[in-house]
Amino acid sequence: MVPELTGAIVALICVALVYMGMAARVVKQYERGVLFRLGRVAGDVRPPGLTLIIPIVDRLAKVNMQIVTLPIPAQEGITRDNVTVRVDAVVYFRVVDATSALIKVEDYKFAVSQMAQTSLRSIIGKSDLDDLLSNREKLNQGLELMIDSPAVGWGVQVDRVEIKDVSLPDTMKRSMARQAEADRERRARIINADAELQASKKLAEAAQQMSGTPAALQLRLLQTVMAVSAEKNSTLVLPIPVELLHFLERGNRDDAPAAGGAAHRAPEPGPKEIAPQESASATAPEETATNGGRTRTPDLAPDRAPGPDLNGAPGPGPEIGRHLAPNPGTGPRPD
């Protein structure tokens, strides 16, 4: 009797151990368990730790509650400004409702991956190239919203979406490099022009300050000479006073009008041959004529020529010719 009772107890213990081995389940800290009894969800989600199920009747599904890092394959698309680009991204999500993640979607990871790819292509078509390159935070937020909207019903929460890389064609890269170089050159020229403006203002103030004291200008000139002579070179510096340059400039201005007047002055006429009749007529006012025993000098009009001109014009009238008598002793001798 005792051996039979002992054997029964040992058998019960063995059955209990086998049952416990078949019914016991361990849920890890980062997991949650969903119990299906005869194909239906039974009870609440099982927390981490040891849990028991009915063998053959129950099935415990475990769901990972950790954040999942899902890379999105590179998607090629055309931006709003007609530029072909390839963009890849990464999605960070986690399961917040284990029951919904198992019941409402077949494979929540695959579903999130496909939704992320579709949303990424949509974002590429709605954005400009400049937004993809410089305004990624706004695009990340829009992409996260597009993926998270349908994923909420699957018991999945998208924590973060990041665009990793934007691949551009080589021609576009060269064009952007030339644009950046031109922009930097423009800014460099603006900075140089601003520096020149400030320097010119300071130089004008310095010149105004030194104009009252010529000695300061000479001292500044000597300092410049010393600075140049300190270098080991073969340059010979000869300072020329500014007053000397002003003096030479005034001399050039004074000589210029005199030279211009001499150039425009009319040439003096040279000696001309005088006809005998003209010579005799020219000296006629100095000759004396005898008329009735009286000697007188005829008065000639200043605007009439006393004799014929070189072109054969007629000489004085007959009245003047009757009263004129050339003196052979004193008159001009013909050639």
Contacts in CASP RR format, 6 or more apart in sequence:
PFRMAT RR
TARGET T0000
AUTHOR 0000-0000-0000
METHOD contacts of the structure
MODEL  1
MVPELTGAIVALICVALVYMGMAARVVKQYERGVLFRLGRVAGDVRPPGL
TLIIPIVDRLAKVNMQIVTLPIPAQEGITRDNVTVRVDAVVYFRVVDATS
ALIKVEDYKFAVSQMAQTSLRSIIGKSDLDDLLSNREKLNQGLELMIDSP
AVGWGVQVDRVEIKDVSLPDTMKRSMARQAEADRERRARIINADAELQAS
KKLAEAAQQMSGTPAALQLRLLQTVMAVSAEKNSTLVLPIPVELLHFLER
GNRDDAPAAGGAAHRAPEPGPKEIAPQESASATAPEETATNGGRTRTPDL
APDRAPGPDLNGAPGPGPEIGRHLAPNPGTGPRPD
19 55 0 8 1.000
20 52 0 8 1.000
22 55 0 8 1.000
23 52 0 8 1.000
23 53 0 8 1.000
23 54 0 8 1.000
23 55 0 8 1.000
24 50 0 8 1.000
24 51 0 8 1.000
24 52 0 8 1.000
25 46 0 8 1.000
25 50 0 8 1.000
25 51 0 8 1.000
25 52 0 8 1.000
25 53 0 8 1.000
25 60 0 8 1.000
26 49 0 8 1.000
26 50 0 8 1.000
26 51 0 8 1.000
27 33 0 8 1.000
27 46 0 8 1.000
27 47 0 8 1.000
27 48 0 8 1.000
27 49 0 8 1.000
27 50 0 8 1.000
27 51 0 8 1.000
27 60 0 8 1.000
27 62 0 8 1.000
28 48 0 8 1.000
28 49 0 8 1.000
28 62 0 8 1.000
29 48 0 8 1.000
30 48 0 8 1.000
30 64 0 8 1.000
30 65 0 8 1.000
30 66 0 8 1.000
31 48 0 8 1.000
31 62 0 8 1.000
31 63 0 8 1.000
31 64 0 8 1.000
31 65 0 8 1.000
32 45 0 8 1.000
32 46 0 8 1.000
32 47 0 8 1.000
32 48 0 8 1.000
32 62 0 8 1.000
32 63 0 8 1.000
32 65 0 8 1.000
32 98 0 8 1.000
33 45 0 8 1.000
33 46 0 8 1.000
33 51 0 8 1.000
33 60 0 8 1.000
33 61 0 8 1.000
33 62 0 8 1.000
33 63 0 8 1.000
33 98 0 8 1.000
34 41 0 8 1.000
34 45 0 8 1.000
34 46 0 8 1.000
34 60 0 8 1.000
34 61 0 8 1.000
34 62 0 8 1.000
34 63 0 8 1.000
34 98 0 8 1.000
34 99 0 8 1.000
34 102 0 8 1.000
35 41 0 8 1.000
35 42 0 8 1.000
35 43 0 8 1.000
35 46 0 8 1.000
35 53 0 8 1.000
35 58 0 8 1.000
35 59 0 8 1.000
35 60 0 8 1.000
35 61 0 8 1.000
36 42 0 8 1.000
36 58 0 8 1.000
36 59 0 8 1.000
36 60 0 8 1.000
36 61 0 8 1.000
37 54 0 8 1.000
37 57 0 8 1.000
37 58 0 8 1.000
37 59 0 8 1.000
38 57 0 8 1.000
39 59 0 8 1.000
41 99 0 8 1.000
41 103 0 8 1.000
42 58 0 8 1.000
45 98 0 8 1.000
45 99 0 8 1.000
46 60 0 8 1.000
51 60 0 8 1.000
53 59 0 8 1.000
53 60 0 8 1.000
61 102 0 8 1.000
63 95 0 8 1.000
63 98 0 8 1.000
63 101 0 8 1.000
63 102 0 8 1.000
64 95 0 8 1.000
65 94 0 8 1.000
65 95 0 8 1.000
65 96 0 8 1.000
65 98 0 8 1.000
66 94 0 8 1.000
67 92 0 8 1.000
67 93 0 8 1.000
67 94 0 8 1.000
67 159 0 8 1.000
68 92 0 8 1.000
68 93 0 8 1.000
68 94 0 8 1.000
68 109 0 8 1.000
69 90 0 8 1.000
69 91 0 8 1.000
69 92 0 8 1.000
70 90 0 8 1.000
70 91 0 8 1.000
70 92 0 8 1.000
70 93 0 8 1.000
70 109 0 8 1.000
70 112 0 8 1.000
70 113 0 8 1.000
70 116 0 8 1.000
71 88 0 8 1.000
71 89 0 8 1.000
71 90 0 8 1.000
71 91 0 8 1.000
72 88 0 8 1.000
72 89 0 8 1.000
72 90 0 8 1.000
72 91 0 8 1.000
72 113 0 8 1.000
72 116 0 8 1.000
72 117 0 8 1.000
72 120 0 8 1.000
73 88 0 8 1.000
73 117 0 8 1.000
74 86 0 8 1.000
74 87 0 8 1.000
74 88 0 8 1.000
74 165 0 8 1.000
74 167 0 8 1.000
75 86 0 8 1.000
75 87 0 8 1.000
75 88 0 8 1.000
75 117 0 8 1.000
75 120 0 8 1.000
75 121 0 8 1.000
75 124 0 8 1.000
76 84 0 8 1.000
76 85 0 8 1.000
76 86 0 8 1.000
77 84 0 8 1.000
77 85 0 8 1.000
77 86 0 8 1.000
77 87 0 8 1.000
77 121 0 8 1.000
77 124 0 8 1.000
77 125 0 8 1.000
78 84 0 8 1.000
78 85 0 8 1.000
78 124 0 8 1.000
78 125 0 8 1.000
79 85 0 8 1.000
79 124 0 8 1.000
79 125 0 8 1.000
79 127 0 8 1.000
79 128 0 8 1.000
79 129 0 8 1.000
79 132 0 8 1.000
80 125 0 8 1.000
80 126 0 8 1.000
80 127 0 8 1.000
80 128 0 8 1.000
81 128 0 8 1.000
81 129 0 8 1.000
83 129 0 8 1.000
83 168 0 8 1.000
83 172 0 8 1.000
84 169 0 8 1.000
85 124 0 8 1.000
85 129 0 8 1.000
85 132 0 8 1.000
85 166 0 8 1.000
85 167 0 8 1.000
85 168 0 8 1.000
86 166 0 8 1.000
86 167 0 8 1.000
87 120 0 8 1.000
87 124 0 8 1.000
87 132 0 8 1.000
87 163 0 8 1.000
87 165 0 8 1.000
87 166 0 8 1.000
87 167 0 8 1.000
88 163 0 8 1.000
88 164 0 8 1.000
88 165 0 8 1.000
89 116 0 8 1.000
89 120 0 8 1.000
89 143 0 8 1.000
89 161 0 8 1.000
89 162 0 8 1.000
89 163 0 8 1.000
89 164 0 8 1.000
90 161 0 8 1.000
90 162 0 8 1.000
90 164 0 8 1.000
91 112 0 8 1.000
91 113 0 8 1.000
91 116 0 8 1.000
91 147 0 8 1.000
91 158 0 8 1.000
91 160 0 8 1.000
91 161 0 8 1.000
92 158 0 8 1.000
92 159 0 8 1.000
92 160 0 8 1.000
92 161 0 8 1.000
92 162 0 8 1.000
93 112 0 8 1.000
93 147 0 8 1.000
93 151 0 8 1.000
93 156 0 8 1.000
93 157 0 8 1.000
93 158 0 8 1.000
93 159 0 8 1.000
94 156 0 8 1.000
94 157 0 8 1.000
94 159 0 8 1.000
95 101 0 8 1.000
95 108 0 8 1.000
95 155 0 8 1.000
95 156 0 8 1.000
95 157 0 8 1.000
96 155 0 8 1.000
96 156 0 8 1.000
96 157 0 8 1.000
97 155 0 8 1.000
100 153 0 8 1.000
100 154 0 8 1.000
100 155 0 8 1.000
101 108 0 8 1.000
101 154 0 8 1.000
101 155 0 8 1.000
101 156 0 8 1.000
104 153 0 8 1.000
104 154 0 8 1.000
104 155 0 8 1.000
105 111 0 8 1.000
105 154 0 8 1.000
108 151 0 8 1.000
108 154 0 8 1.000
108 155 0 8 1.000
108 156 0 8 1.000
111 151 0 8 1.000
111 154 0 8 1.000
112 147 0 8 1.000
112 151 0 8 1.000
112 154 0 8 1.000
112 156 0 8 1.000
112 158 0 8 1.000
115 146 0 8 1.000
115 147 0 8 1.000
115 150 0 8 1.000
115 151 0 8 1.000
116 143 0 8 1.000
116 147 0 8 1.000
116 161 0 8 1.000
119 143 0 8 1.000
119 146 0 8 1.000
119 147 0 8 1.000
120 143 0 8 1.000
122 146 0 8 1.000
123 139 0 8 1.000
123 142 0 8 1.000
123 143 0 8 1.000
123 146 0 8 1.000
124 132 0 8 1.000
127 139 0 8 1.000
129 168 0 8 1.000
129 172 0 8 1.000
131 138 0 8 1.000
131 139 0 8 1.000
132 139 0 8 1.000
132 163 0 8 1.000
132 166 0 8 1.000
133 166 0 8 1.000
136 163 0 8 1.000
139 163 0 8 1.000
140 160 0 8 1.000
140 161 0 8 1.000
140 162 0 8 1.000
140 163 0 8 1.000
143 161 0 8 1.000
143 163 0 8 1.000
144 158 0 8 1.000
144 160 0 8 1.000
144 161 0 8 1.000
147 158 0 8 1.000
147 161 0 8 1.000
148 157 0 8 1.000
148 158 0 8 1.000
151 157 0 8 1.000
151 158 0 8 1.000
168 176 0 8 1.000
209 216 0 8 1.000
210 216 0 8 1.000
210 217 0 8 1.000
210 220 0 8 1.000
217 242 0 8 1.000
221 239 0 8 1.000
225 237 0 8 1.000
225 239 0 8 1.000
228 235 0 8 1.000
228 237 0 8 1.000
229 237 0 8 1.000
274 282 0 8 1.000
275 308 0 8 1.000
275 310 0 8 1.000
276 332 0 8 1.000
276 334 0 8 1.000
276 335 0 8 1.000
277 307 0 8 1.000
277 308 0 8 1.000
278 307 0 8 1.000
278 308 0 8 1.000
278 309 0 8 1.000
278 310 0 8 1.000
279 332 0 8 1.000
280 307 0 8 1.000
280 326 0 8 1.000
280 331 0 8 1.000
280 332 0 8 1.000
281 305 0 8 1.000
281 306 0 8 1.000
281 307 0 8 1.000
281 308 0 8 1.000
281 315 0 8 1.000
281 316 0 8 1.000
282 306 0 8 1.000
282 307 0 8 1.000
283 331 0 8 1.000
283 332 0 8 1.000
284 298 0 8 1.000
284 300 0 8 1.000
284 306 0 8 1.000
284 307 0 8 1.000
284 324 0 8 1.000
284 326 0 8 1.000
285 297 0 8 1.000
285 298 0 8 1.000
285 300 0 8 1.000
285 306 0 8 1.000
286 297 0 8 1.000
287 297 0 8 1.000
287 324 0 8 1.000
287 325 0 8 1.000
287 326 0 8 1.000
287 327 0 8 1.000
287 330 0 8 1.000
287 331 0 8 1.000
288 295 0 8 1.000
288 296 0 8 1.000
288 297 0 8 1.000
288 327 0 8 1.000
289 295 0 8 1.000
289 296 0 8 1.000
289 298 0 8 1.000
289 323 0 8 1.000
289 324 0 8 1.000
289 325 0 8 1.000
290 325 0 8 1.000
291 323 0 8 1.000
298 320 0 8 1.000
298 323 0 8 1.000
298 324 0 8 1.000
300 306 0 8 1.000
300 316 0 8 1.000
300 320 0 8 1.000
304 316 0 8 1.000
305 313 0 8 1.000
305 315 0 8 1.000
305 316 0 8 1.000
306 315 0 8 1.000
306 316 0 8 1.000
306 320 0 8 1.000
307 315 0 8 1.000
307 316 0 8 1.000
308 314 0 8 1.000
308 315 0 8 1.000
316 324 0 8 1.000
END
